[in-house]
Amino acid sequence: MPRTATVDRQTGETQIKLSVNLDGTGGGTRSSGIGFLDHMLDLFAKHSLIDLDVDATGDLHVDDHHTAEDIGIALGTAIDKALGDRAGVFRYGHFTLPMDECLVTSAVDMGGRYAFEYHAPIAAHKIGTFDSELVEHFWQSFAANANCNLHVVLHHGRNAHHISECVFKSTARAIRMAIESDPRSDAIPSTKGVL
């Protein structure tokens, strides 16, 4: 069965159509109206090997908040749907990624329950025109809707752009590990028999 899903999210603030293929190559197109976020989504697709199409229109005349949040919601929802009952996947993933002066560890449990711990502060308030606090908010929105545990820790780093990239890349790599098919088992990865 193909592990794909499409989410069509329409609100008074955003209109988003987002599709994923968990067994892709990192292809697809991203168009959010927010250049920096599109760059981060490109990195996410490339490093997770998830084909990701995003077509989003939002109230950018207000700010980037609703669009970034709702794309996080839609991405989490789509991955949750595409995983189905989660049978035959590794479930857990982790990755520590160096990028220049930055080092970030991301760990994920795609086990169907939400928890979020984020310890990757960005000192600068803006990355270009993008509010840096939206990096954390994007991932919180993702984790809540992917029904996963997500822990992100910045060990060290100074440059705001680098920290954001490091977070997106390390999290993408952790998710890639967690959703990979386990060649040794097609069972649901839980002693409960259900996730």
MDTraj code that builds the backbone (N, CA, C; nanometers):
import mdtraj as md
import numpy as np

residues = "MET PRO ARG THR ALA THR VAL ASP ARG GLN THR GLY GLU THR GLN ILE LYS LEU SER VAL ASN LEU ASP GLY THR GLY GLY GLY THR ARG SER SER GLY ILE GLY PHE LEU ASP HIS MET LEU ASP LEU PHE ALA LYS HIS SER LEU ILE ASP LEU ASP VAL ASP ALA THR GLY ASP LEU HIS VAL ASP ASP HIS HIS THR ALA GLU ASP ILE GLY ILE ALA LEU GLY THR ALA ILE ASP LYS ALA LEU GLY ASP ARG ALA GLY VAL PHE ARG TYR GLY HIS PHE THR LEU PRO MET ASP GLU CYS LEU VAL THR SER ALA VAL ASP MET GLY GLY ARG TYR ALA PHE GLU TYR HIS ALA PRO ILE ALA ALA HIS LYS ILE GLY THR PHE ASP SER GLU LEU VAL GLU HIS PHE TRP GLN SER PHE ALA ALA ASN ALA ASN CYS ASN LEU HIS VAL VAL LEU HIS HIS GLY ARG ASN ALA HIS HIS ILE SER GLU CYS VAL PHE LYS SER THR ALA ARG ALA ILE ARG MET ALA ILE GLU SER ASP PRO ARG SER ASP ALA ILE PRO SER THR LYS GLY VAL LEU".split()
xyz = np.array([
    [0.0851, -0.1190, 0.0000],
    [0.0000, 0.0000, 0.0000],
    [0.0894, 0.1249, 0.0000],
    [0.0575, 0.2207, -0.0857],
    [0.1361, 0.3446, -0.0851],
    [0.1127, 0.4235, 0.0434],
    [0.2196, 0.4778, 0.0971],
    [0.2087, 0.5565, 0.2196],
    [0.2030, 0.7045, 0.1805],
    [0.0846, 0.7443, 0.1391],
    [0.0634, 0.8807, 0.0920],
    [-0.0578, 0.9409, 0.1622],
    [-0.0640, 1.0730, 0.1630],
    [-0.1803, 1.1418, 0.2187],
    [-0.1836, 1.2837, 0.1663],
    [-0.3051, 1.3362, 0.1561],
    [-0.3261, 1.4758, 0.1181],
    [-0.4170, 1.5408, 0.2215],
    [-0.3806, 1.6614, 0.2614],
    [-0.4599, 1.7393, 0.3556],
    [-0.5010, 1.8684, 0.2883],
    [-0.6293, 1.8985, 0.2936],
    [-0.6822, 2.0246, 0.2405],
    [-0.7372, 2.1017, 0.3601],
    [-0.6633, 2.2015, 0.4060],
    [-0.6994, 2.2767, 0.5269],
    [-0.7433, 2.4174, 0.4867],
    [-0.8677, 2.4487, 0.5116],
    [-0.9249, 2.5787, 0.4769],
    [-0.9748, 2.6458, 0.6042],
    [-0.9196, 2.7621, 0.6369],
    [-0.9652, 2.8382, 0.7532],
    [-0.9898, 2.9831, 0.7103],
    [-1.0328, 3.0635, 0.8037],
    [-1.0495, 3.2055, 0.7759],
    [-0.9178, 3.2787, 0.7603],
    [-0.8069, 3.2106, 0.7927],
    [-0.6749, 3.2732, 0.7864],
    [-0.5843, 3.2149, 0.6795],
    [-0.6046, 3.0866, 0.6455],
    [-0.5172, 3.0197, 0.5488],
    [-0.5962, 2.9228, 0.4626],
    [-0.5420, 2.8969, 0.3446],
    [-0.5907, 2.7897, 0.2577],
    [-0.4676, 2.7085, 0.2181],
    [-0.4680, 2.5824, 0.2581],
    [-0.3492, 2.4986, 0.2393],
    [-0.3878, 2.3657, 0.1778],
    [-0.3171, 2.3283, 0.0729],
    [-0.3236, 2.1916, 0.0201],
    [-0.1833, 2.1345, 0.0305],
    [-0.1714, 2.0219, 0.1011],
    [-0.0407, 1.9623, 0.1285],
    [-0.0493, 1.8123, 0.1065],
    [0.0490, 1.7578, 0.0349],
    [0.0541, 1.6135, 0.0072],
    [0.1906, 1.5584, 0.0439],
    [0.1910, 1.4340, 0.0941],
    [0.3174, 1.3663, 0.1255],
    [0.3186, 1.2260, 0.0667],
    [0.4375, 1.1808, 0.0331],
    [0.4649, 1.0415, -0.0006],
    [0.5842, 1.0012, 0.0851],
    [0.5594, 0.9174, 0.1853],
    [0.6642, 0.8813, 0.2802],
    [0.7752, 0.7986, 0.2174],
    [0.7494, 0.7385, 0.1022],
    [0.8487, 0.6554, 0.0349],
    [0.9024, 0.7241, -0.0899],
    [0.9184, 0.8553, -0.0793],
    [0.9623, 0.9340, -0.1939],
    [1.1125, 0.9530, -0.1975],
    [1.1524, 1.0606, -0.2625],
    [1.2940, 1.0934, -0.2797],
    [1.3236, 1.2366, -0.2360],
    [1.2252, 1.3019, -0.1734],
    [1.2432, 1.4409, -0.1326],
    [1.1967, 1.5397, -0.2369],
    [1.1189, 1.4921, -0.3337],
    [1.0720, 1.5788, -0.4402],
    [0.9516, 1.6623, -0.3993],
    [0.8952, 1.7309, -0.4980],
    [0.7771, 1.8130, -0.4757],
    [0.8088, 1.9604, -0.4833],
    [0.7054, 2.0419, -0.4664],
    [0.7206, 2.1867, -0.4707],
    [0.6591, 2.2475, -0.3458],
    [0.7210, 2.3536, -0.2991],
    [0.6741, 2.4224, -0.1795],
    [0.6481, 2.5686, -0.2125],
    [0.5265, 2.6148, -0.1872],
    [0.4903, 2.7538, -0.2132],
    [0.4007, 2.8022, -0.1004],
    [0.4597, 2.8760, -0.0058],
    [0.3855, 2.9259, 0.1099],
    [0.3688, 3.0766, 0.1095],
    [0.4410, 3.1440, 0.0209],
    [0.4450, 3.2896, 0.0238],
    [0.5480, 3.3425, 0.1219],
    [0.6150, 3.2525, 0.1944],
    [0.7190, 3.2901, 0.2917],
    [0.8488, 3.2247, 0.2451],
    [0.9374, 3.3029, 0.1886],
    [1.0585, 3.2477, 0.1284],
    [1.1412, 3.1645, 0.2235],
    [1.1607, 3.2135, 0.3458],
    [1.2433, 3.1398, 0.4416],
    [1.1797, 3.0068, 0.4785],
    [1.0471, 3.0052, 0.4981],
    [0.9791, 2.8798, 0.5323],
    [0.9865, 2.7812, 0.4158],
    [0.9723, 2.8286, 0.2928],
    [0.9870, 2.7393, 0.1774],
    [1.1259, 2.6759, 0.1766],
    [1.2267, 2.7539, 0.2095],
    [1.3638, 2.7025, 0.2174],
    [1.3737, 2.5921, 0.3228],
    [1.3139, 2.6140, 0.4393],
    [1.3164, 2.5127, 0.5452],
    [1.2401, 2.3870, 0.5031],
    [1.1275, 2.4034, 0.4338],
    [1.0497, 2.2881, 0.3870],
    [1.1255, 2.2116, 0.2792],
    [1.2007, 2.2825, 0.1956],
    [1.2863, 2.2149, 0.0970],
    [1.3892, 2.1275, 0.1686],
    [1.4503, 2.1832, 0.2748],
    [1.5478, 2.1065, 0.3523],
    [1.4828, 1.9850, 0.4170],
    [1.3631, 2.0058, 0.4725],
    [1.2922, 1.8953, 0.5361],
    [1.2671, 1.7820, 0.4359],
    [1.2166, 1.8159, 0.3179],
    [1.1873, 1.7136, 0.2172],
    [1.3154, 1.6401, 0.1758],
    [1.4208, 1.7151, 0.1499],
    [1.5465, 1.6559, 0.1038],
    [1.6037, 1.5583, 0.2064],
    [1.5990, 1.5961, 0.3339],
    [1.6646, 1.5148, 0.4360],
    [1.5751, 1.4052, 0.4931],
    [1.4452, 1.4185, 0.4785],
    [1.3542, 1.3109, 0.5224],
    [1.3264, 1.2109, 0.4109],
    [1.3563, 1.2494, 0.2855],
    [1.3196, 1.1738, 0.1656],
    [1.1674, 1.1591, 0.1525],
    [1.0931, 1.2511, 0.2097],
    [0.9479, 1.2561, 0.1928],
    [0.9174, 1.3499, 0.0763],
    [0.8470, 1.2990, -0.0246],
    [0.7976, 1.3892, -0.1286],
    [0.6940, 1.4805, -0.0643],
    [0.7092, 1.6106, -0.0828],
    [0.6253, 1.7079, -0.0137],
    [0.5821, 1.8172, -0.1096],
    [0.4516, 1.8270, -0.1296],
    [0.3937, 1.9368, -0.2069],
    [0.3147, 2.0255, -0.1127],
    [0.3434, 2.1557, -0.1155],
    [0.2733, 2.2524, -0.0322],
    [0.2293, 2.3689, -0.1188],
    [0.1000, 2.3949, -0.1186],
    [0.0451, 2.5129, -0.1849],
    [-0.0370, 2.5866, -0.0802],
    [0.0156, 2.6981, -0.0317],
    [-0.0474, 2.7686, 0.0805],
    [-0.0669, 2.9158, 0.0484],
    [-0.1822, 2.9657, 0.0884],
    [-0.2116, 3.1087, 0.0830],
    [-0.2595, 3.1485, 0.2218],
    [-0.1996, 3.2528, 0.2772],
    [-0.2375, 3.2935, 0.4115],
    [-0.2429, 3.4433, 0.4270],
    [-0.2803, 3.4866, 0.5449],
    [-0.2964, 3.6294, 0.5741],
    [-0.1612, 3.6932, 0.6068],
    [-0.0724, 3.6930, 0.5072],
    [0.0627, 3.7440, 0.5280],
    [0.0645, 3.8952, 0.5471],
    [-0.0470, 3.9619, 0.5155],
    [-0.0555, 4.1058, 0.5441],
    [-0.0622, 4.1299, 0.6952],
    [-0.1016, 4.0261, 0.7712],
    [-0.0993, 4.0340, 0.9175],
    [0.0417, 4.0014, 0.9652],
    [0.0847, 3.8765, 0.9453],
    [0.2222, 3.8311, 0.9667],
    [0.2308, 3.6870, 0.9189],
    [0.3430, 3.6211, 0.9468],
    [0.3659, 3.4849, 0.8970],
    [0.3094, 3.3777, 0.9890],
    [0.2597, 3.4168, 1.1052],
    [0.2257, 3.3219, 1.2108],
    [0.1250, 3.2163, 1.1672],
    [0.0095, 3.2582, 1.1173],
    [-0.0968, 3.1622, 1.0848],
    [-0.0536, 3.0664, 0.9743],
    [0.0185, 3.1176, 0.8746],
    [0.0609, 3.0327, 0.7635],
    [0.1613, 2.9283, 0.8102],
    [0.2617, 2.9703, 0.8885],
    [0.3611, 2.8747, 0.9389],
    [0.2955, 2.7716, 1.0294],
    [0.2086, 2.8174, 1.1191],
    [0.1393, 2.7261, 1.2108],
    [0.0548, 2.6245, 1.1354],
    [-0.0237, 2.6715, 1.0390],
    [-0.1156, 2.5813, 0.9697],
    [-0.0445, 2.4848, 0.8763],
    [0.0702, 2.5244, 0.8221],
    [0.1500, 2.4289, 0.7440],
    [0.2060, 2.3216, 0.8368],
    [0.2500, 2.3597, 0.9566],
    [0.2936, 2.2604, 1.0552],
    [0.1821, 2.1639, 1.0907],
    [0.0613, 2.2167, 1.1109],
    [-0.0553, 2.1328, 1.1401],
    [-0.0826, 2.0372, 1.0243],
    [-0.0826, 2.0903, 0.9027],
    [-0.1138, 2.0081, 0.7852],
    [-0.0069, 1.9014, 0.7616],
    [0.1199, 1.9368, 0.7810],
    [0.2275, 1.8388, 0.7615],
    [0.2172, 1.7268, 0.8643],
    [0.1951, 1.7616, 0.9898],
    [0.1793, 1.6593, 1.0928],
    [0.0608, 1.5694, 1.0654],
    [-0.0512, 1.6284, 1.0264],
    [-0.1723, 1.5515, 0.9959],
    [-0.1489, 1.4560, 0.8802],
    [-0.0807, 1.5046, 0.7755],
    [-0.0571, 1.4222, 0.6567],
    [0.0340, 1.3033, 0.6889],
    [0.1399, 1.3266, 0.7651],
    [0.2299, 1.2166, 0.8008],
    [0.1583, 1.1161, 0.8901],
    [0.0773, 1.1645, 0.9844],
    [-0.0010, 1.0754, 1.0698],
    [-0.0929, 0.9868, 0.9854],
    [-0.1618, 1.0470, 0.8891],
    [-0.2522, 0.9701, 0.8017],
    [-0.1752, 0.8702, 0.7166],
    [-0.0626, 0.9132, 0.6613],
    [0.0146, 0.8261, 0.5723],
    [0.0742, 0.7064, 0.6466],
    [0.1026, 0.7228, 0.7760],
    [0.1583, 0.6126, 0.8548],
    [0.0546, 0.5060, 0.8881],
    [-0.0735, 0.5409, 0.8858],
    [-0.1778, 0.4435, 0.9169],
    [-0.1610, 0.3883, 1.0568],
    [-0.1646, 0.2542, 1.0700],
    [-0.1529, 0.1927, 1.2029],
    [-0.0072, 0.1791, 1.2488],
    [0.0852, 0.2239, 1.1658],
    [0.2287, 0.2261, 1.1962],
    [0.2925, 0.0863, 1.1995],
    [0.2258, -0.0114, 1.1473],
    [0.2831, -0.1460, 1.1421],
    [0.4059, -0.1465, 1.0511],
    [0.5099, -0.2156, 1.0974],
    [0.6274, -0.2376, 1.0145],
    [0.7252, -0.1225, 1.0065],
    [0.7098, -0.0196, 1.0903],
    [0.8073, 0.0891, 1.0901],
    [0.8952, 0.0795, 1.2140],
    [1.0078, 0.1495, 1.2113],
    [1.0974, 0.1491, 1.3270],
    [1.0370, 0.2223, 1.4468],
    [0.9524, 0.3199, 1.4215],
    [0.8821, 0.4000, 1.5226],
    [0.9702, 0.5077, 1.5838],
    [1.0907, 0.4747, 1.6252],
    [1.1802, 0.5694, 1.6905],
    [1.2890, 0.6162, 1.5945],
    [1.3276, 0.7410, 1.6093],
    [1.4386, 0.7921, 1.5305],
    [1.5090, 0.9040, 1.6055],
    [1.6375, 0.9195, 1.5781],
    [1.7141, 1.0272, 1.6407],
    [1.8281, 1.0651, 1.5490],
    [1.8688, 1.1894, 1.5580],
    [1.9805, 1.2322, 1.4742],
    [2.0458, 1.3525, 1.5392],
    [2.1771, 1.3527, 1.5428],
    [2.2540, 1.4693, 1.5859],
    [2.3242, 1.5246, 1.4633],
    [2.2954, 1.6508, 1.4316],
    [2.3419, 1.7088, 1.3069],
    [2.4304, 1.8300, 1.3334],
    [2.5535, 1.8275, 1.2805],
    [2.6377, 1.9461, 1.2865],
    [2.6159, 2.0338, 1.1637],
    [2.6149, 2.1628, 1.1826],
    [2.6119, 2.2572, 1.0703],
    [2.6928, 2.3791, 1.1105],
    [2.8112, 2.3889, 1.0567],
    [2.9024, 2.4966, 1.0924],
    [2.9188, 2.5008, 1.2442],
    [2.8846, 2.6118, 1.3076],
    [2.9040, 2.6225, 1.4533],
    [2.7911, 2.5617, 1.5348],
    [2.6872, 2.5114, 1.4670],
    [2.5684, 2.4583, 1.5364],
    [2.5748, 2.3061, 1.5503],
    [2.5123, 2.2590, 1.6565],
    [2.4935, 2.1153, 1.6756],
    [2.3565, 2.0953, 1.7389],
    [2.2704, 2.0189, 1.6723],
    [2.1332, 1.9956, 1.7187],
    [2.1056, 1.8463, 1.7198],
    [2.0409, 1.7992, 1.8267],
    [1.9896, 1.6626, 1.8331],
    [1.8375, 1.6672, 1.8304],
    [1.7790, 1.5849, 1.7452],
    [1.6339, 1.5654, 1.7410],
    [1.6049, 1.4179, 1.7639],
    [1.5028, 1.3914, 1.8450],
    [1.4599, 1.2531, 1.8706],
    [1.3087, 1.2480, 1.8606],
    [1.2586, 1.1406, 1.7991],
    [1.1149, 1.1308, 1.7741],
    [1.0653, 0.9899, 1.8027],
    [0.9443, 0.9840, 1.8561],
    [0.8703, 0.8580, 1.8712],
    [0.7382, 0.8772, 1.7977],
    [0.7233, 0.8069, 1.6868],
    [0.6004, 0.8184, 1.6077],
    [0.4954, 0.7217, 1.6614],
    [0.4814, 0.7162, 1.7938],
    [0.4007, 0.6154, 1.8607],
    [0.2556, 0.6511, 1.8842],
    [0.2071, 0.7615, 1.8279],
    [0.0650, 0.7920, 1.8382],
    [0.0257, 0.8774, 1.9569],
    [0.1242, 0.9242, 2.0340],
    [0.0957, 1.0131, 2.1470],
    [0.1801, 1.1391, 2.1334],
    [0.1253, 1.2510, 2.1802],
    [0.1919, 1.3798, 2.1655],
    [0.2705, 1.4185, 2.2901],
    [0.3936, 1.4599, 2.2698],
    [0.4745, 1.5293, 2.3699],
    [0.5757, 1.6133, 2.2934],
    [0.6102, 1.7273, 2.3479],
    [0.7000, 1.8192, 2.2769],
    [0.7917, 1.8862, 2.3770],
    [0.9209, 1.8692, 2.3574],
    [1.0228, 1.9384, 2.4360],
    [1.1187, 2.0056, 2.3391],
    [1.1314, 2.1363, 2.3519],
    [1.2110, 2.2133, 2.2560],
    [1.3068, 2.3026, 2.3331],
    [1.4349, 2.2794, 2.3115],
    [1.5378, 2.3567, 2.3794],
    [1.6419, 2.4019, 2.2760],
    [1.5952, 2.4868, 2.1851],
    [1.6818, 2.5383, 2.0788],
    [1.6552, 2.6875, 2.0603],
    [1.6941, 2.7671, 2.1598],
    [1.6648, 2.9102, 2.1528],
    [1.7429, 2.9796, 2.0414],
    [1.6780, 3.0757, 1.9795],
    [1.7405, 3.1596, 1.8772],
    [1.7407, 3.3018, 1.9319],
    [1.8587, 3.3575, 1.9504],
    [1.8697, 3.4890, 2.0141],
    [1.8086, 3.6001, 1.9277],
    [1.8308, 3.5934, 1.7975],
    [1.7791, 3.6981, 1.7089],
    [1.6279, 3.6840, 1.6947],
    [1.5572, 3.7949, 1.6954],
    [1.4119, 3.7904, 1.6821],
    [1.3674, 3.7641, 1.5381],
    [1.4510, 3.7984, 1.4417],
    [1.4171, 3.7831, 1.2999],
    [1.5260, 3.7074, 1.2268],
    [1.4835, 3.6266, 1.1290],
    [1.5742, 3.5672, 1.0314],
    [1.5282, 3.6244, 0.8977],
    [1.5950, 3.7275, 0.8511],
    [1.5404, 3.8066, 0.7409],
    [1.4151, 3.8774, 0.7918],
    [1.3009, 3.8451, 0.7290],
    [1.1732, 3.9015, 0.7756],
    [1.0919, 3.7994, 0.8549],
    [1.1457, 3.6804, 0.8759],
    [1.0748, 3.5706, 0.9412],
    [1.0951, 3.5777, 1.0916],
    [0.9865, 3.5701, 1.1689],
    [0.9963, 3.5691, 1.3151],
    [1.0595, 3.4376, 1.3603],
    [1.1739, 3.4456, 1.4280],
    [1.2469, 3.3241, 1.4639],
    [1.1691, 3.2356, 1.5609],
    [1.0782, 3.2933, 1.6412],
    [0.9991, 3.2106, 1.7335],
    [0.9073, 3.1139, 1.6603],
    [0.8830, 3.1377, 1.5308],
    [0.7953, 3.0498, 1.4538],
    [0.8607, 2.9152, 1.4233],
    [0.9921, 2.9054, 1.4360],
    [1.0578, 2.7751, 1.4175],
    [1.0057, 2.6775, 1.5230],
    [1.0104, 2.7183, 1.6485],
    [0.9573, 2.6328, 1.7549],
    [0.8087, 2.6085, 1.7373],
    [0.7342, 2.7137, 1.7035],
    [0.5889, 2.6992, 1.6925],
    [0.5500, 2.6053, 1.5781],
    [0.6239, 2.6096, 1.4675],
    [0.6008, 2.5174, 1.3562],
    [0.6119, 2.3733, 1.4040],
    [0.7197, 2.3432, 1.4774],
    [0.7427, 2.2049, 1.5191],
    [0.6465, 2.1603, 1.6281],
    [0.6038, 2.2515, 1.7140],
    [0.5017, 2.2175, 1.8127],
    [0.3713, 2.1819, 1.7439],
    [0.3344, 2.2611, 1.6430],
    [0.2118, 2.2348, 1.5660],
    [0.2228, 2.1022, 1.4923],
    [0.3396, 2.0749, 1.4360],
    [0.3630, 1.9478, 1.3676],
    [0.3456, 1.8304, 1.4640],
    [0.4156, 1.8347, 1.5771],
    [0.4159, 1.7209, 1.6702],
    [0.2764, 1.6918, 1.7233],
    [0.2010, 1.7962, 1.7552],
    [0.0654, 1.7769, 1.8090],
    [-0.0239, 1.7061, 1.7092],
    [-0.0024, 1.7305, 1.5801],
    [-0.0901, 1.6737, 1.4780],
    [-0.0347, 1.5476, 1.4141],
    [0.0956, 1.5226, 1.4303],
    [0.1531, 1.3955, 1.3877],
    [0.1356, 1.2892, 1.4960],
    [0.0865, 1.3307, 1.6129],
    [0.0724, 1.2395, 1.7271],
    [0.2043, 1.1703, 1.7578],
    [0.3056, 1.2539, 1.7774],
    [0.4379, 1.1997, 1.8052],
    [0.4996, 1.2697, 1.9251],
    [0.6005, 1.2072, 1.9829],
    [0.6893, 1.2732, 2.0783],
    [0.8025, 1.3336, 1.9969],
    [0.8307, 1.4603, 2.0195],
    [0.9422, 1.5256, 1.9501],
    [1.0233, 1.6042, 2.0518],
    [1.1524, 1.5730, 2.0580],
    [1.2462, 1.6432, 2.1455],
    [1.3557, 1.7033, 2.0584],
    [1.3817, 1.8313, 2.0772],
    [1.4838, 1.9026, 1.9996],
    [1.5741, 1.9770, 2.0972],
    [1.7059, 1.9560, 2.0838],
    [1.8029, 2.0193, 2.1735],
    [1.9143, 2.0816, 2.0900],
    [1.9358, 2.2111, 2.1111],
    [2.0509, 2.2807, 2.0537],
    [2.1662, 2.2696, 2.1528],
    [2.2735, 2.2028, 2.1139],
    [2.3896, 2.1894, 2.2011],
    [2.4731, 2.3169, 2.2005],
    [2.4945, 2.3723, 2.0810],
    [2.5577, 2.5026, 2.0688],
    [2.5330, 2.5575, 1.9289],
    [2.5426, 2.6905, 1.9183],
    [2.5204, 2.7583, 1.7926],
    [2.4891, 2.9049, 1.8176],
    [2.5215, 2.9881, 1.7186],
    [2.5014, 3.1325, 1.7332],
    [2.4178, 3.1912, 1.6209],
    [2.4436, 3.1505, 1.4985],
    [2.3788, 3.2103, 1.3822],
    [2.2344, 3.1631, 1.3712],
    [2.1405, 3.2572, 1.3654],
    [1.9975, 3.2240, 1.3663],
    [1.9576, 3.1377, 1.2470],
    [2.0081, 3.1715, 1.1296],
    [1.9763, 3.0933, 1.0096],
    [2.0301, 2.9509, 1.0244],
    [2.1518, 2.9395, 1.0712],
    [2.2126, 2.8072, 1.0879],
    [2.1361, 2.7225, 1.1901],
    [2.0953, 2.7835, 1.3013],
    [2.0204, 2.7090, 1.4031],
    [1.8910, 2.6554, 1.3448],
    [1.8170, 2.7397, 1.2730],
    [1.6917, 2.6962, 1.2126],
    [1.7135, 2.5824, 1.1140],
    [1.8138, 2.5979, 1.0271],
    [1.8454, 2.4911, 0.9312],
    [1.8814, 2.3620, 1.0026],
    [1.9610, 2.3737, 1.1060],
    [2.0057, 2.2562, 1.1800],
    [1.8864, 2.1844, 1.2438],
    [1.7908, 2.2618, 1.2977],
    [1.6704, 2.2036, 1.3570],
    [1.5893, 2.1302, 1.2515],
    [1.5659, 2.1923, 1.1364],
    [1.4851, 2.1293, 1.0320],
    [1.5544, 2.0049, 0.9765],
    [1.6847, 2.0130, 0.9545],
    [1.7562, 1.8981, 0.8987],
    [1.7626, 1.7813, 0.9974],
    [1.7971, 1.8105, 1.1225],
    [1.8096, 1.7015, 1.2200],
    [1.6748, 1.6362, 1.2459],
    [1.5681, 1.7170, 1.2504],
    [1.4347, 1.6605, 1.2728],
    [1.3909, 1.5782, 1.1528],
    [1.4205, 1.6260, 1.0340],
    [1.3890, 1.5493, 0.9130],
    [1.4595, 1.4137, 0.9148],
    [1.5867, 1.4129, 0.9536],
    [1.6628, 1.2876, 0.9570],
    [1.6093, 1.1915, 1.0634],
    [1.5675, 1.2468, 1.1783],
    [1.5098, 1.1622, 1.2836],
    [1.3777, 1.1017, 1.2371],
    [1.2939, 1.1821, 1.1729],
    [1.1658, 1.1323, 1.1209],
    [1.1905, 1.0266, 1.0136],
    [1.2871, 1.0510, 0.9277],
    [1.3213, 0.9525, 0.8234],
    [1.3541, 0.8171, 0.8855],
    [1.4337, 0.8182, 0.9907],
    [1.4692, 0.6934, 1.0589],
    [1.3455, 0.6262, 1.1185],
    [1.2590, 0.7055, 1.1816],
    [1.1431, 0.6498, 1.2520],
    [1.0393, 0.5887, 1.1589],
    [1.0229, 0.6459, 1.0388],
    [0.9164, 0.5990, 0.9494],
    [0.9641, 0.4955, 0.8487],
    [1.0943, 0.4646, 0.8509],
    [1.1469, 0.3636, 0.7599],
    [1.0849, 0.2272, 0.7904],
    [1.0668, 0.1479, 0.6865],
    [1.0169, 0.0120, 0.7032],
    [1.1239, -0.0745, 0.7688],
    [1.0821, -0.1499, 0.8690],
    [1.1724, -0.2389, 0.9415],
    [1.1797, -0.3714, 0.8656],
    [1.2967, -0.4073, 0.8102],
    [1.3055, -0.5311, 0.7319],
    [1.2876, -0.6571, 0.8159],
    [1.2937, -0.6468, 0.9483],
    [1.2833, -0.7633, 1.0343],
    [1.1432, -0.7864, 1.0895],
    [1.0531, -0.6878, 1.0730],
    [0.9207, -0.7031, 1.1333],
    [0.8176, -0.6190, 1.0595],
    [0.6985, -0.6791, 1.0379],
    [0.5870, -0.6027, 0.9824],
    [0.4789, -0.5814, 1.0895],
    [0.5163, -0.6056, 1.2163],
    [0.4227, -0.5907, 1.3265],
    [0.4146, -0.4453, 1.3719],
    [0.3091, -0.4145, 1.4467],
    [0.2996, -0.2840, 1.5114],
    [0.4056, -0.2794, 1.6213],
    [0.4928, -0.1770, 1.6224],
    [0.6068, -0.1760, 1.7142],
    [0.5681, -0.1336, 1.8566],
    [0.4896, -0.2168, 1.9226],
    [0.4476, -0.1929, 2.0595],
    [0.4077, -0.3246, 2.1245],
    [0.4403, -0.3426, 2.2529],
    [0.3962, -0.4620, 2.3245],
    [0.2450, -0.4626, 2.3436],
    [0.1817, -0.3458, 2.3300],
    [0.0359, -0.3384, 2.3403],
    [-0.0325, -0.3979, 2.2183],
    [0.0394, -0.4021, 2.1062],
    [-0.0204, -0.4508, 1.9820],
    [-0.0980, -0.3461, 1.9061],
    [-0.0992, -0.2248, 1.9587],
    [-0.1699, -0.1143, 1.8933],
    [-0.1030, 0.0159, 1.9328],
    [-0.1011, 0.1110, 1.8396],
    [-0.0477, 0.2444, 1.8676],
    [-0.1576, 0.3466, 1.8448],
])
top = md.Topology()
chain = top.add_chain()
for i, resn in enumerate(residues, 1):
    res = top.add_residue(resn, chain, resSeq=i)
    for name in ("N", "CA", "C"):
        top.add_atom(name, md.element.get_by_symbol(name[0]), res)
traj = md.Trajectory(xyz[None], top)
